[in-house]
Structures are given as C-alpha cells and as structure tokens.
Amino acid sequence: MSKRKWEPGRKLTPLEAMAEIAAGRPVYFRHKWTHNGWARGWQIAMLIGCANAGVIFEAKPIQENVQ
C-alpha cells in the first residue's frame, strides 16, 4: 500500500469548493481524497448542499518530516 499524499484541510464554502475544483485542485469529500475530474461531474445543487453541510474540505499535501 502506498503512503497517503493528501490530508484534509479547512472546510470549504460552496464558492471556495467550486473555485478549487475549477482550478484543477483535489478536494476531500466525506473523509476521502477526490480527484478534481471526478468532482467536476457533481451537480451544482449537490456541491452547494454538501459544502453547506460541512463535508467538503481543502486537500493539502502531507508534509513529511525529513530527518
């Protein structure tokens, strides 16, 4: 199994979530990393509803500790 490369960040508002997806960046949806190509297939109402429910998060790269 490969190491995780992404971790969830802060919760996104509907406009922030739409901007992240449109910019080609991945998002976290219900505790899972989601590719932006997959997220582009979501309906607008689903995106708004899920963002308002607080289940869409910013995806940020995991910083590894190099010693």
N, C-alpha and C positions, 0 to 999 in steps of 0.2 A: 504494500500500500504506500502511496506517495504522501509526502508531507503536505499539509494544508498551506496554501499560499495566500489566502484571504481570511480576514476576520471581520465581523460586523462592527460598524462604527455607530454614529449617531442616527436617530430616527429621522426620516425624511418627510417633508411635507409633500403634497401632491405635485406642486410645481417643481420642487427640487428633484423629486423622483423622476419626473418626466425629463428634466434637463440632464440628469445623469445618464438615463437610458439613451436619449437623443445624441449625447456626446460620445456614446460608444463605451461607456464605463459599466462594469458589472454592478449589481446590487445584491443585497441579501434579502430574501423573501422567505418569511416564516423559518428562520434559522438555517437556510440553505443558500449557498452561493448560486446566483443565477446569471447566466451569460446574457449580455445585452441583446443578442439576436433572438433569444427566447422571450425576453421581456418585451421586445418590440411587437410581439404578437398579441399582447394583452389588450383588451378593450379599455377605452378611456375610463368608463364607469368603474371597472374593476380596479384600475390603478388608483383612482381617487378614493374609492372605498377602502382599499387595503392600506393606503398611506394614512388616511384619517383614523383607521383602526390601530395604527402603530405597528404594522408588521413588515414594513419596508425600511431597510437600513442601508446606509452607505457602506460599500465594501472597501476596505483599506488593506493594503498589503501587510503581511506579517513581517515584523522586523525581527530578524534572527540575531541573537547575541553571539558575536564572533569573539572568541577568547584566544 
